Amino acid sequence: MKIYNVLQYGAKGDGVTNDAFAIQHAIDDCAKNGGGRVVLPSGKVYYSDSVRLRANVDLHIQKGARLKATGNIDGYIRPNKLINDPKTALIGNPVTGKPSFVFIYAYEADNCTISG
């Protein structure tokens, strides 16, 4: 299994820097190359906006590592915005009518996992 270390993609893991770009870049590379494991190494706090999992990717959070969501809602994926139904795209969640936001998104991502 091929390993993709988010630190090699520019993640800081300092609990302050938004590491979303580095994490997403590692996930995208992993998927583009047929899949594998994206590793968040231990001893660090990864602060991030939404990330989108891809097919055949295992997002692995090592023991002692933490993945924390940012408080900036502008960096989050709104899944209903991606749906082609204008009614749900405008109002948000079709059940509650409230906008929905996701931290980890895995639409059309067969065989993806989160481990650790």
N, C-alpha and C positions, 0 to 999 in steps of 0.2 A: 504494500500500500504506500503510495506516494504521500509525503508529509509536506505541508505548507505552513511554515511558522510565521505568524502575523508580525513578529518583530522584524523579520526580513522584508516586510512590505511597508515598514515605517511606523508601525504601532509603537507607542511609548509605554503604555501600561502604567502610567503614573497617577491614574485616578483623576486627572485634571484635563488632559488633552483629549479631544474627541478622536477616538481611534476608528470610527466608522468607515472612513475611506480605506484604511489599510486592511481592516477585516474583510470588507466587501471585495476589495481587489484580490485578496488571497482566495476567497470563496469562488470568485469568478474564474480565476486562473485554474483552480482545482477542477471546477466543472468543465472548463474548456479542454482540459487535458484528460478527460475521461473519468474524473473523480478521485477521491482519496480523503485524507484527513487534514483539516485546518486546525492548527493547534494554537491555543492561547496558553503560553507557558506559565508555570506556577510562580507565586511570589509577587504577582502584579495585579493591579486593578485596571481593567479595560473599561473606559467610559465611552459610550457609543449611542448614536441615533439608531434608527432602524437598520437592520441588515436583512438581506433576502437570501435565504438558503437556495441552493440549486440541486439538481438531480445528482445523486451518487456522491454527495458531500457529507462527511461527518464533521460537525463542528465540535471539537473536543476541548473542553475546559479542564485543564490539569488541576489536580488537587492543590489547593492554596491559591488558585487564581480566581478572580471574580469578574463577571461581566455585568456592568451597571448601566442602566438606561439614563440618558440625559434628561433634563427637565425641559428642554426646548422642543415643543411639540411640532415646530416647523420642519424638523429633520425626520419626522416619522412618516412611514408609508400609510396612506389611506386606501385600503383595499377596494372599497366601493367606488373610488374615483377611477379605478382601472376597469370597472365593469362597463360594458357598452349600453347599459340601460340608463338613459338620462334621468329617469325618476330617482333611482337609487343613488346615482352618482351625485346628485344635487343634495339629497337629504341625508345621506349617510346610511347607517344600518337599516335594512328594510324592516326589521322587527321593531326597533325602538325609535327610529327616525333621527337618532343622534349620530353625529359623525363617529366613525370608528378609526382608531389608530392602532398600529401594531409595532411591537419592538422587534420580534423575530418573525419573518414572513416566509412561507414556504409554498406558495401557490405553484402548481404544476412542477413539483420538485420530487419526483418519485425517488424512493430509496435514500432520502436524506435523513440524517440523525443528528441529535445533540447528545453528546456523551461527556462523561467526566465524573 
